[in-house]
């Protein structure tokens, strides 16, 4: 009888369930993080586009742009930034030094 009174409620199966739930929560957290980061990036791109559209042609020429390539230039910059961030993320995940 004393053995039954001292059970902890922890079984080997509950450990695997905890690991599975932990894994799921970690993946869900990363998914939400990436979604929020994408929304922030989209808003930043929109704000940059609005700012660049407010410049006159002379100001755009001074920074090396023209009015017809604004959106394309921002898309290229976003793609480059995305590739750089992915490279950093892969290095961090594999433990390589930058």
N, C-alpha and C positions, 0 to 999 in steps of 0.2 A: 503494500500500500504506500509506503513512503516514496517509492520510485515514481509513482503516478502523480504524486503531489508536487514534484520538483521538475516538471516539464517546462521548457521555455517557450514552446510554441514555434520554435524555429526548426524547420525541417530542411533537408538538402534541396528539396524542390523549391522552397521559397527563396533560396539563394539564386537559383537560375531565373526565377521570376523577377527578382529584384534587378539582376543584371540586364534582363530583357527590357524591363521598364526604363532602366537608366539609359540603355542604348537608344531606345525610342525617344526619350525626352531630349537626349543630346542631339539626335538627328533633327527632331522637330525644332529645337532651339536654333540650330544652324540654318535651317530652312527659313525660319522667321527672320533671323538676322540678315540673311541675303535678300529677302524680300524687302525689308525696311531699307537696306542699303541701296537697292535698286530704285526704290521710290525717292530717296534722298538725292541720288545721282540724277534722276530724271528732272526733279525740281531744280537742281543746280544748273543743269543743261538749259532748261527753259529760261531761268533767270539770266544766264550768260547770253542767250540768244536775244532776249529782250534788250539787254544792255548794249550788245553789239549793233542791234538794229537802230538804236537811238543815236549812234555815231553818224557823223556825216562822212562823205566819201573820202575827204582828205584825212580824217582821223583813222579811217579804216586802212587807207594806203600806208599811213605811218607805221602801222603794226603789221603790215604785210598781207592784208586781206582785201578782198573786194566784195561788194554787196551780193553778188551772185554765188559766192562760195561759202557763205557764212555757215549754213546748216551742214554742208559737206565737211567743212573744216572742223566743226564741233564734233561731228560723228567720228571723224578720224582720231581726234584727240581722245575721245571717250574710249574708242577701241584700243588705242595704245595704252591708256591708263589701265584698262581692264586686263590686258595681257601682262603688264608689269605687276599688278596686284596678284594675278594668278601665279606668276613665277615666285613671288615672295611667299604666297600661301603654301605652294608646294615645297619650297625650301624649309619653311617653318614646320610643316607636317613631317618631313623626312629627317629633320634635325640637322640639315646642312647649314653652314655659316654663310652669311650674306656676302 
